Amino acid sequence: MLRYELKKMFGTFGGKLALILYAAIVVLSCWLSTTGALNVGTEWVNEQGEHETGLSAIHKMQDAQNQWEGYLDQDMLTKVIQENTRINATPEGQSNKAQQSNIAYGWKQGFIPIRELINRSYSSGFRSYDYYRADGISVIKEETFYANRIRQLKDWLYDKGDVAYDLYTETEKQYIIGQYESLETPFYFEYHDGWYQLLENGGFIPSLGILILGFLMAGIFSNEFKWKADAVYFSTLLGRNKATAVKIKAGLLLITILYWGAMLIYSFATLGYLGFGGAGCVVQFRVWKSLYNITMWQAWVLALICGYIGNLFLAALTMFISAKTRSSVIAVTTPFVIMFIPSFLQGMADWLDVVVTMMPVTLLEFYQHLGTFNLITVFGKVFRTVDLCIPLYTVLTVVLIPVIYREFRRKQIA
């Protein structure tokens, strides 16, 4: 019976088209990650100041950055500042011509992620950024480099002229500061573009994929009424129990196989092309202000889990709407409404902002929320929204399954 339900979903033109579109999203995600189409990261600037792409460029970047592999301690930071100053003093570094400037930039590619952290650490404020800030530093201290991050945060939280002063309670402020202070230092640096690109573009499959799979989920129950087959379906011996359970299993199995298959393909394609190195680098290399004290590979595991839970919940909700309304049209709009409604509600009221941060889109776009300070205080205890969304939507999905079963098996024959 399970095989029959799956065949019904993919037996139509719409089912085949949905599968093709889902595959296209996987291909698009792999292309975006391996080419760096949405962000710089897979290009190499050669000695002539020209941009190179492809595997040879990636290997050159790996070799250049791995020469700076190690802990960002006093010696490493001093070495970076000295080398940055030396390059800036060259004719190429002082030239106003684009190609000459590109040549100078090319010499910095090995330590450019470290230079970026220096820019952020020594910025004029928590919400300020100056790309050339590192060029004005001649002496650097390890203690100051890491302490600046905490100092800037405190200044921002307790500045009465800034929005953060009234936005967070004292308990929440102390929680944020505690997260910053608990981050282990010094950081360990190595080439990690593969993991960065993996995380940067990893939200497309969970977010866009569930919109497409919603077309399949929407018809699992409502099609029985659309095809006028409900009379036969409910008249059969197992129509109201076993067959109903099989429909639910088919929907959840479909989401599981396609999601994990797509994400595994995306993961191995991206890391296989860009390199597996750098899994142990902290996410602060790319999300300097993050409250999550985790490494690149841990962030990706969390992103995978969050995306899966979000997909399961939206699939279950779509199936429930399909069973409840008998309409695939209404059911298919469910993922769209839930995905896009936050953009309309945000900023309207403080309590609505809290609701928005708890929407399933937070799970589907986990990496994009790594740098946010979305917090919720429950009975005096502070939680990051993702920390609550994971168990919340897990429980809601589990609860929805028997609700779907009960709703559909009690339907009257039209």
Buried (B, 14 or more C-beta within 10 A) or exposed (E): EEEEBBEBBEEBEBBEEBBEBBBEBBBBBBEBBBBBEEEEBBBBBEEEBEEBEEEEBBEBBBEBBBEBBBBBBBEBBBBBBEBBBEBBEEEBBEBEEEEBBBBBBBBBBBBBBBBBBBBBBBBEEBEEEEEEBBBEBEEBEBEEBBBBBEBBBBEBBEEEEBEBEEBBEEEBBEBBBEBBEEBEBBBBBBBBBBBBBBBBBBBBBBBBBBBBBBBBBBBBBBBBBEEEEBEEBBEEEEBBEEBBBBBBBBBBBBBBEBBBEBBEBBBEBBBEBBBEBBBEBBBBBBBBBBBBBBBBBBBBEBBBBBBBBBBBBBBBBBBBBBBBBBBBEBBBBBBEEBBEBBEEEEEEEEEBBEEBBBBBBBBBBBBBBBBBBBBBEEEEEBBBBBEBBBEBBBEBBEEBBEBBBEBBBEBEEE
